[in-house]
């Protein structure tokens, strides 16, 4: 189990929440026609797809942030064991 500081924990949770929000909004834009009632079908599909892709991009950034924190904390744990 890695130990995160409070700012690292808040940043990690906020990143996960934003990934969920971006993907959910993209799905809503694509599948719920009343979400943007005046928007043309093709524009809605393009916009929703871009928002979903951006959500996955944010997901990769959160994943790399988590791995960076995990690597940093594993060095600290190894130093404490020696």
C-alpha positions in Angstrom: 0.0 0.0 0.0 1.4 3.3 -1.0 1.1 6.3 1.3 0.0 9.5 -0.4 0.2 13.0 1.0 -3.1 14.9 1.2 -2.3 17.1 -1.9 -1.3 14.0 -3.9 -4.5 12.2 -2.8 -6.7 15.2 -3.7 -5.0 15.6 -7.1 -5.4 11.9 -7.8 -9.1 11.7 -6.9 -9.9 15.0 -8.7 -8.2 13.5 -11.8 -10.3 10.3 -11.6 -13.5 12.3 -11.1 -12.7 14.5 -14.1 -12.1 11.5 -16.3 -15.5 10.1 -15.3 -17.2 13.5 -15.9 -15.6 13.9 -19.4 -16.5 10.4 -20.6 -20.1 10.8 -19.1 -20.6 14.1 -20.8 -19.3 12.8 -24.1 -21.7 9.9 -23.9 -24.6 12.2 -23.0 -23.8 14.5 -25.9 -23.8 11.5 -28.3 -26.8 9.6 -27.1 -29.2 12.1 -25.4 -30.6 14.2 -28.2 -32.1 16.7 -25.8 -28.8 17.5 -24.2 -28.0 20.0 -27.0 -31.4 20.3 -28.8 -30.3 22.8 -31.5 -27.1 21.1 -32.4 -26.8 19.2 -35.7 -26.4 15.4 -35.5 -23.0 15.2 -37.1 -21.6 18.1 -34.9 -23.0 16.4 -31.8 -21.3 13.1 -32.7 -18.0 14.9 -33.4 -18.1 17.0 -30.2 -19.1 14.0 -28.1 -16.3 11.9 -29.6 -13.7 14.6 -28.9 -14.9 15.0 -25.3 -14.7 11.2 -24.8 -11.2 11.1 -26.4 -10.1 13.9 -24.1 -11.5 12.0 -21.1 -9.3 9.0 -22.1 -6.3 11.3 -22.5 -6.9 12.6 -19.0 -7.1 9.0 -17.9 -3.7 8.3 -19.2 -2.3 11.4 -17.5 -3.9 10.3 -14.2 -2.4 6.8 -14.6 1.1 8.1 -15.3 0.7 10.5 -12.3 -0.2 7.5 -10.1 2.7 5.5 -11.4 5.1 8.4 -10.8 3.8 8.8 -7.2 4.0 5.0 -6.6 7.6 5.0 -7.9 8.5 7.9 -5.7 7.0 6.3 -2.6 8.5 2.9 -3.2 12.0 4.5 -3.0 11.0 6.1 0.3 9.8 2.7 1.6 12.9 0.9 0.5 15.1 3.5 2.3 13.1 3.1 5.5 13.6 -0.7 5.4 17.4 -0.4 5.2 
